[in-house]
Amino acid sequence: MSRPLQSHDLVAREAVSIPGPDRAAALAKPQSWIAVCLPNLAFDVFGAAADAPAAVVEPSHGQVFVAAANRHARRCGIVPGIKLNAAFALAASLQVLERSPCRERAGLESLSAWAQSLTSTVCIEQPETVLLEVAGSLKLFGSLAALKHRVGEEVTRRRWASRLCAAPTAVAALWLARGGAEDVESLGSLAGRLGSLPLRVTRWPLEIQTLLLDLGVRTIADCLRLPRDGFARRIGCEYLHDLDRSLARRFDPRLGLVPAQRWSAKRELYQESSDAAVFMAAVEDMLDGLAAELRRRQAQVRSLRVEFEHVRRPPTCESFDWAEPTHERDRLLRLLRDRLERIDLPAPAVGLSVTTGFLLALQARAVDLFDKIPIETLSQVLLERLRGRLGRDAVHGIASVAEHRPEFAWSKSVARPRDEIACVGGGPLSPWARHRPLWLLPGPLLLSSTEAHRYYRGAVERREGPERIESGWWDERGAGRDYYTAVSDGGEKLWVYRDRRSRDWYLHGLFG
């Protein structure tokens, strides 16, 4: 049955500004683009290696259509675009997967992140193509063929179907890859090679392609033969711009992919589990990917979060912090293993996810000629392990405070590298400070009490002192004390004082 043609005005009702080709663009710096087209990405991202017909489907306008299929399904006649009912009629044992745009986007971003090791300009063209501008990389890698070979090897390693094509412009490389054409290396032959491509490679809206087919336009060459003013009025200036960009007649600025500021990964367990060995196997696998990403981006991390997913409970989160940023896999794994081997979950987990803090630029340090580990690094590793085993709040630094009363003359500080620890209000220390012990009791104990006798044996003899302290009258915690260094019959060295008001003796600290 014939379809009635739509009538179109031969004269535009409104004035349309017809853009002319920008000849200066052709004289700009030469470019070389590689388009990596992944026509079966919707299926490939599932990693399904079924020996039976399988297809990925998606709903549209109230019905379900096939979006992608494996080779077994295609042999049965199942192709993208047919309805699911028709696909089942062709293969009753068809395995059906629901399309996942998130997985497809993640796959494109993963390939783009890898491609940044070849060039700094990598763009994603939804829904299935990655574009690489490699003109600046040709000298480094030798040739365009060598670069294509590297990209092809990576795509093959991922077991994705692909079509690679190179051209002097991004749009031309994209259209040629979609059409399965060969490479074009010069602008002079670009128009002729693009001309043979069908209109479908442009991915213009269906109504635009239908309109062009009604006008007898079947290929890119037919579009190029049309008068520019007539094409702009009847089809649209934006599609005329696409043609100009494909032939380098108009500038085509593109923003490269901006890498994520954080890194994350997720693993689903085969079944619910509370086994630490299962968790560690999944975490080690994810850390391998994190180490590779940090090495590729020359970055390091200082914090990391592990989430355990449960079926009927909110996720359980565990946070990890390192004393200083690091990119070493073993150092990352050491702290995680110490904590995860003793973790007690409220319910079995069905999946794990790892998310880092912000990725920091890697700062290289001078290393010893004989590859000795600096003492600073060893101390930071020890600090990290103590915090991992005892808890973050159990390990802290000590900062001095400008206060005479011993119990208020110090404060806790976050355990950090030495160059970041700052004393709070730290001023010049008293001459008596060197005679004070580092071990203060939680509170002064009456020297004759049972609690105090836990720290010494026998009688106590005064040796050095006194150090008189009169302070605290302004905060209602006044102190009038005479401090002495004393030794017990058991050999313990004590720090005691006599209260000047009650005349009682108290034990306040111990020397090592």
Steps between C-alpha positions, in 0.01 A plus 500: 500500500648835397561767761371852423771760465506801728469838332772755570514870426736587219553843648593550864243696698776651718843626408769237562867589531684252278850432642786475258787251535782614726805462278734599781421176682667295225819701555507431875736255666456154340321245712471124493203332667441134577138395556448183703146390420357227722184389316414220743592682821153455652563123503878495548492689831328203664796278420264216412672218311192287451500216246129560440309789343495806728380856450477830684159665491358841591142633516382764255149640444340228709678210327830318548759501223835329454791743544790258449555128450785249499613306194284197583190720508597674175534162331137440592401826332474710816629849424476829688167671452267200490239444769562256782202284401645461151839414651344221708330368187843470338672352808283358776799454734608862467675639809377853570699774676370845590699786354715692748595853387706537819718204407541630147605842623739341751648288220555804279657693789725205583624476141543878484704497821727236351529695173635800690829311518522553121373856468368777721197570279240226540128559447192282544238504227186340637386232490781277373809690376825634643696763304877550532696793353846349443686750277734585788562133580602376154869579547509335841331174393641489147194505277123510486495125438695439823252706698204319346667169580533596867137607519387185321696280742335666799149464356571135413624439855166627625326265252303781341401516135641813338556695179795740489546772244727806469434830324617864511178612678308358793163492321650330194671234715174441685294460181760282332521270803122465514497415131787251529712693248879521472731770634536838332832676557466815286238773472512481120343154487266551796194626304513211256528237774223654709273537199437128468373464857123463558306758699455268799863554610419861588246394767291804414140487631276254320271773367798678341623182334145427379473848352829459315394159366179658370717750314701216344806552720657165591865568581731768641600586143136578416491740797818672383354554152200693634516883502615624839224758536227251409645234734518747789141622446334162453714270715666726758823687558623259768509212250680720249754570775549123544589470132741793526667358810546162335694665214703739722308800368396602852678487830398208719625569854454204734556470871704203608380264766570638848612216728300441817633652822430177686531131416242236582438134426238245598495122526196280550544178697365172369301454821453662839816467705658607827836341422792743525696294244226557241505873572878519472497321164253756364691794652835380360346477154371857526832626636675360193280727289558794735878457489493488120286815488728685741805397299339611174393838639813551715280553803469389862227475763478576869160357590275217389154368586377141477124436499343160567158462342232297676166369379271650764724745684673827415862464382776462757778753441863476606729800450878479470749786526872494436748717686619635166385458137617181333472315171655170610265204473665306783472792738134547413433129541682471833270742680186355343597145592562591865148637532304265275638186660332601826186665367169399656210574265138527624387280208657304211613712205399453136742750349790735569592838362821701539504879464809715544529856616622764260787386279809706577793570272788261559800664666821316426761473773871441481585135572809349651762354268471164676118507509475533877161589643516846667432502873221756441319252276536221757359723774203595284430134419510417873265788574255383234499143633443616857210718392360213294514255792411727793281758330563852379416664835729266696818627332575869514781746534572734790517877475611733778276772642612815678376388842680435831266235640631165367161349425414797274846559349447269201233417244431227249590560138419292195780254429648642180842537341748696707496804275122539543480479881454842651510577870190678630613816669843348555741742661837460672497211745567543869853410624326237709350334190798269460436367851138410428396147395327420174264259675237688696226312679139571394472694826705554816474215752538534875847357564381276784199368308463144370479627140835678535669189645439325168782713353772467768620277783621590847585839642557813292804731530516853358794579272458822296274800548295680575344651187224729622188554287240764590247530217139458390334748734304648204319181396409362846752218459775663694814308589758568772754218489863420573627231261788261583683215330492194726622141503326205666659202672407292194706725271209684333567864421192707584378854456314608813375827642377641829180703495576831671146527634418151627868405561427155346742315271389389152645283221466670161743332258757228432843514341615229262 
